[in-house]
Amino acid sequence: MSHEPARPKYQRIADDLRASIDRGEYQPGDRLPGENSLAADFGVAPLTVRQALGLLRAEGLVDSRKGSGVFVQSFRPIRRRGIHRLRRDGWGSGQTIWSADDDRSPDVDQINVHEDVAPPEHIARVLGLADEETSCVRGRRYSMDGRPVMLATSYLPQTLVAGSPITQAETGPGGIYARLADLGHEPVRFREEIRSRMPTGEEAARLSIPADRTVLKLVRTAFDAEGRVVEINDMTLDSAAYVLDYEFDA
């Protein structure tokens, strides 16, 4: 006999609606029945339905449109191919690493570059910077189909990139990694660390997501042939906008 506590009604309603979406009863872009209609169907108060819809919105399954109702999310998640996107034959030939992910290209709708910045202590330590050494910091926001999907901040040793296109907003074909190769510090190895957490208020606002939706924190470290760390990229991803895809040989 199961002794698990009964799930709250709003969670069970969310389960039912989620299953209906998964079965295709509601297609992307479809409007769900109104709160009063759903409340009557499930025999609960409208507030309980509102809680269930809030849960689905936090998961990224539905969107609320003021004055119009609640709609099944129509955004197609980005399939982020974590290994293929960093291959040398991609960015080394002038392609963007995003070309390995999707048939769509993101827009960088916010970018700022600052030189001679004292980075956070943990970043300085991984970059191997001495006490007085600084970094070049590149901050970007990426949007896909008009929707913010990722915030990214790259830290690079200032002495390594000074005077190069890396200190400019537009780095040229192949991006940062191709320019590092031009400087004689081609990345030959990468490490990515991924975890999930709740967003800060600033992250939620910049990504236009609910405060109760998780984000994926992904930190990538790039190493050159001598083992020097040449870039740390600290990324914050809207968890509902991505599928992380890793494929490799056994």
Steps between C-alpha positions, in 0.01 A plus 500: 500500500636840405541753779603789276316822586232607254617760252333842525209549261676767296793264436262224386324744267839607363583131445178451304553809284863409440395151388241653264770719345736201469226299326448782252149585612627857524745594225769771517325836481161363610308691764412298809147520642446793735545475875127484570449228241787292636379557857161358404659204320718408799251597768731749672520873564648725228790580735603134497501501119704821506761326716513207257547730202769689690687174544484427126613854424800459730590184308478687171213291362253788473500878464252745648391787276328782680140531390525197269549196721753221539660339194715192444857608445583511130873571533712213367775428754860535387677165481841591635752244370764547766779304330447569130473877549857527634677302227796675339371441146200721581624823653839445335336537159322820600166349605318600814482226762121540493494353149547154654190542715212608287372612162435839661753766591474701821523876522740669738264775607715627787879516510757684705877463510715633783878489524732501800233362734590335829301174474342315793755319712402152383523607135843659554622183667393272214643743241828494693513879536744664740372750757524805273402331173164575341260347252300591193132435568249441221132497604228394257131418493384257232144488365337245271183581308467817705524316832797549740657158557846549649728743682874448455804666654847409371816577696834503317848605620545868407868461410410220261228677301597870522483669160324204335146483355398314818486840670248621240127429489537315167778241512468376139444155343542211743460723804722508806658159441611582147654826625680317781642270233622809310682602818674163522278372784256276318271315740572127486299383801179607670332422830133573569335494841119508522265549791145619555379771736236769540572827318599823664259789455726654236532172308124446499442855376761484225379158381133602533418185697291440813694529826408138584647345183841341537798604293793287388839631605764383255865597540740416219877518539722504189863383510778553244763241402720594796215451745445871559143612565421750224130556563232438760144538375236525772157435345145520635243312289122508513440134588179490295678621186759222476554130454858404589617237249826309551601231253839325509661167424527231769 
